[in-house]
């Protein structure tokens, strides 16, 4: 009898514990989608609208949205302007440094050296044309002489001495080689108008009929 009473007492204890567990589960809420949604809105202090918004409410919402968009646009514009000013300033600073660099005495001296080199080359070339023309004149090759005097005259158009020698070569070419006599006559008349008292030009008139 004592053994049977102990078994009965154990069964009774298990049943009581099960009843107690069920009572506790009553207070435990089910984690369903709806419960989670309610918890979210309570945490965010929001409310679910169950009625249709009026035109005034829609207009107010639209006004807020437009104001927010305008604020964002103005902010973006301000950022763009700031970056634009900084970029222009950066480019201006670089340009200023480049300009100062070219103002460096080294570059100025370099330009002078290049200019002097070009001038020396031109003078050497001019002297070559003149000397070569004189060589052809000595060899009585007036066509080649005229050609080189013409090259020299193109490099130094205001050189009267070269101009007169060019006319002399053309006149001799006409007189001895019978070439370009019409041009020789025209060139002589043109030169006499510029230098009417030049003795060489006046002597050359005898070679043109």
PyMOL commands that set and color helices and strands:
alter all, ss='L'
color gray80, all
select helices_A, chain A and resi 2-26+33-43+55-102+105-138+142-155+160-177+181-194+199-207
alter helices_A, ss='H'
color red, helices_A
deselect
rebuild
show_as cartoon
